[in-house]
Amino acid sequence: MSFDRLASHYDWLEAVTAGSRLQRARTQWLDALAGCQHVLSVGEGHGRFAAAFLERFPKSNLTCVEASTAMMRLAQRRTRKWKDRVRWERAEVLDWQPHEKYDAVVTCFFLDCFPPESLAAVVRHLANAAAVRAVWLLTDFTLPAGGPARLRAKMIHSVMYAFFRAMVGLPARRLTMPDELLANSGFRLTDRRDFEWGLLRADVWHR
């Protein structure tokens, strides 16, 4: 899986297909990171979460893990005014080794990339990098419980997964919900907000 091929188009693709919706979801619970000095963002992508975080919390530091060289360059340009407070690490998530225990873990539209067997390993790996009382901000696609909203979401997911499998080699073929995996790693859901008739979800989990 590599997003290098899409990096130069990612900003306009997001703007055309979602407007500001994804960014609203990314930053919905940003204030939950108040007081977190060392924050880890995995699968940071084009840097829109990183820029919002660094601007909001001028005394905090951010480590960003990203597998795509091209996406990392895009994110670095977006966050260059705060470059002294960001550590960039180019690595596949399961190959990456933490340098410390982080006060918070952030995954924005990242966990949905993995099939069930890989997702379990990813969640365990990131949970091991988190401090005893860490916060986990999770923003991702989701499925409503039923009705027309669920049918709509499933249709959108089908198109989305087919597109990203073709363009970047996405290993997942469908959405796997990570809730049970987070709970098994000692995290408890404390806040949740759904957007777009249940298509998007922003969570706060505390350990």
Phi, psi and omega per residue, in radians:
M1 nan 2.180 3.096
S2 -2.541 2.221 3.121
F3 -1.598 0.159 3.132
D4 -0.966 -0.699 -3.076
R5 -1.103 -0.506 -3.068
L6 -1.753 -0.169 -2.963
A7 -0.955 -0.793 -3.068
S8 -1.228 -0.238 -3.124
H9 -1.884 -0.088 -2.908
Y10 -1.138 -0.690 -3.116
D11 -1.073 -0.854 -3.089
W12 -1.274 -0.550 3.070
L13 -1.081 -0.763 3.111
E14 -1.143 -0.727 -3.120
A15 -1.107 -0.732 -3.097
V16 -1.261 -0.742 -3.035
T17 -1.497 -0.466 -3.030
A18 -2.328 -0.131 -3.094
G19 1.043 -2.258 3.139
S20 -1.685 0.103 -3.005
R21 -1.106 -0.780 -3.101
L22 -1.154 -0.673 3.130
Q23 -1.201 -0.632 3.057
R24 -1.066 -0.696 3.110
A25 -1.190 -0.741 3.132
R26 -0.998 -0.666 -2.992
T27 -1.816 0.111 -3.089
Q28 -0.952 -0.767 -3.064
W29 -1.958 0.505 -3.101
L30 -0.968 -0.645 -3.099
D31 -1.167 -0.272 3.072
A32 -1.159 -0.236 -3.141
L33 -1.624 0.043 3.088
A34 -1.007 2.285 -3.126
G35 1.568 -0.163 3.096
C36 -1.449 2.048 -3.075
Q37 -1.515 -0.583 -3.075
H38 -2.212 1.880 -3.024
V39 -2.030 2.441 -3.135
L40 -1.959 2.156 3.029
S41 -1.993 2.135 -3.081
V42 -1.968 2.320 -3.018
G43 1.212 0.757 -3.033
E44 -1.045 -0.541 3.102
G45 1.228 -2.262 -2.986
H46 -1.508 0.105 2.936
G47 1.554 0.201 -3.092
R48 -1.289 -0.624 3.028
F49 -1.170 -0.816 -3.093
A50 -0.969 -0.793 -3.127
A51 -1.087 -0.751 3.136
A52 -1.127 -0.727 3.141
F53 -1.143 -0.841 -3.075
L54 -1.134 -0.595 3.097
E55 -1.241 -0.690 -3.084
R56 -1.260 -0.630 -3.023
F57 -2.142 1.466 -3.020
P58 -1.191 -0.185 -3.137
K59 -1.840 0.075 -3.108
S60 -1.800 2.735 3.111
N61 -2.001 2.656 -3.062
L62 -2.277 2.300 2.962
T63 -1.867 2.198 -3.132
C64 -2.006 2.191 3.080
V65 -1.889 2.192 -3.091
E66 -2.560 2.304 -3.095
A67 -1.425 -0.447 -3.061
S68 -1.586 2.106 3.100
T69 -1.068 -0.754 -3.097
A70 -1.181 -0.694 3.105
M71 -1.170 -0.654 3.121
M72 -1.112 -0.720 3.104
R73 -1.079 -0.714 3.099
L74 -1.079 -0.778 3.131
A75 -1.158 -0.664 3.119
Q76 -1.119 -0.670 3.072
R77 -1.127 -0.702 -3.108
R78 -1.180 -0.473 -3.052
T79 -1.983 0.319 -2.996
R80 -1.103 -0.471 -3.139
K81 -1.223 -0.261 3.115
W82 -2.027 0.404 -2.960
K83 -1.029 -0.453 -3.135
D84 -1.264 -0.202 -3.110
R85 -1.952 0.162 -3.125
V86 -2.123 2.323 2.999
R87 -1.901 2.118 -3.135
W88 -1.785 2.307 3.110
E89 -2.318 2.066 3.121
R90 -1.593 1.982 -3.101
A91 -2.917 2.629 2.889
E92 -1.183 2.513 -2.973
V93 -1.013 -0.712 -3.084
L94 -1.376 -0.220 3.055
D95 -1.587 -0.285 -3.078
W96 -1.340 2.433 3.109
Q97 -2.059 2.195 -3.111
P98 -1.189 2.636 3.107
H99 -1.725 -0.169 -3.092
E100 -2.848 3.121 2.988
K101 -1.650 2.219 -3.003
Y102 -1.657 2.518 3.105
D103 -1.219 -0.443 -3.119
A104 -2.650 2.580 3.028
V105 -2.049 2.389 3.130
V106 -2.215 2.225 3.049
T107 -2.273 1.900 3.139
C108 -1.887 1.983 3.113
F109 0.889 0.842 -3.094
F110 -2.162 -0.836 -3.072
L111 -1.135 -0.420 3.125
D112 -1.212 -0.122 -3.125
C113 -1.396 -0.194 -2.943
F114 -1.956 2.456 3.005
P115 -1.248 2.909 -2.985
P116 -0.926 -0.812 -3.061
E117 -1.159 -0.629 3.107
S118 -1.321 -0.644 -3.109
L119 -1.061 -0.712 3.127
A120 -1.038 -0.751 3.137
A121 -1.172 -0.683 3.139
V122 -1.116 -0.824 -3.130
V123 -1.086 -0.771 3.121
R124 -1.067 -0.743 -3.113
H125 -1.093 -0.784 -3.127
L126 -1.263 -0.623 3.087
A127 -1.086 -0.607 3.109
N128 -1.196 -0.368 3.110
A129 -1.526 -0.118 -3.057
A130 -1.623 2.574 3.117
A131 -1.205 2.961 -3.075
V132 -1.019 -0.666 -3.125
R133 -2.014 0.771 -3.053
A134 -1.315 2.793 2.992
V135 -1.840 2.510 3.032
W136 -2.191 2.003 3.024
L137 -1.626 2.138 -3.112
L138 -2.124 2.108 3.063
T139 -2.181 2.241 -3.055
D140 -2.890 3.096 2.993
F141 -1.334 2.749 3.123
T142 -2.625 3.090 3.120
L143 -2.110 2.189 3.031
P144 -1.099 2.851 -3.065
A145 -1.168 -0.591 -3.105
G146 -3.100 -3.026 3.087
G147 1.336 -2.961 -3.126
P148 -1.023 -0.576 -3.136
A149 -1.109 -0.672 3.115
R150 -1.185 -0.742 3.108
L151 -1.068 -0.763 3.111
R152 -1.050 -0.814 -3.121
A153 -1.098 -0.723 -3.134
K154 -1.110 -0.658 3.101
M155 -1.150 -0.758 3.124
I156 -1.133 -0.752 3.111
H157 -1.034 -0.731 -3.112
S158 -1.047 -0.799 3.122
V159 -1.156 -0.777 -3.093
M160 -1.081 -0.841 -3.116
Y161 -1.172 -0.655 3.100
A162 -1.108 -0.732 3.139
F163 -1.093 -0.863 -3.066
F164 -1.290 -0.485 3.014
R165 -1.110 -0.734 -3.119
A166 -1.237 -0.664 -3.000
M167 -1.529 -0.636 -3.022
V168 -2.213 0.016 -3.124
G169 1.305 0.587 -3.123
L170 -0.984 2.229 -3.083
P171 -1.319 -0.478 -3.111
A172 -1.357 2.550 3.067
R173 -1.918 -0.220 3.121
R174 -2.745 2.943 -3.124
L175 -1.368 2.298 3.004
T176 -1.990 2.120 -3.116
M177 -1.284 2.338 -3.060
P178 -1.623 0.052 -2.971
D179 -0.979 -0.851 -3.102
E180 -1.118 -0.629 3.140
L181 -1.159 -0.708 3.091
L182 -1.136 -0.752 3.119
A183 -1.083 -0.689 3.125
N184 -1.162 -0.372 3.113
S185 -1.644 0.173 3.033
G186 1.643 0.193 -3.133
F187 -1.726 2.573 -3.130
R188 -2.188 2.272 3.132
L189 -1.177 2.208 3.139
T190 -2.055 -0.422 3.092
D191 -2.581 2.523 3.114
R192 -2.631 2.426 3.007
R193 -2.431 2.311 3.065
D194 -1.716 2.613 3.136
F195 -2.261 2.802 2.991
E196 0.931 0.916 3.097
W197 0.967 0.654 3.070
G198 1.503 0.193 3.112
L199 -1.377 -0.602 -3.107
L200 -2.079 2.664 3.135
R201 -2.504 2.417 3.045
A202 -2.141 2.178 -3.069
D203 -2.112 2.675 2.881
V204 -2.095 2.165 3.056
W205 -2.070 2.424 3.121
H206 -2.091 2.483 3.000
R207 -1.752 nan nan
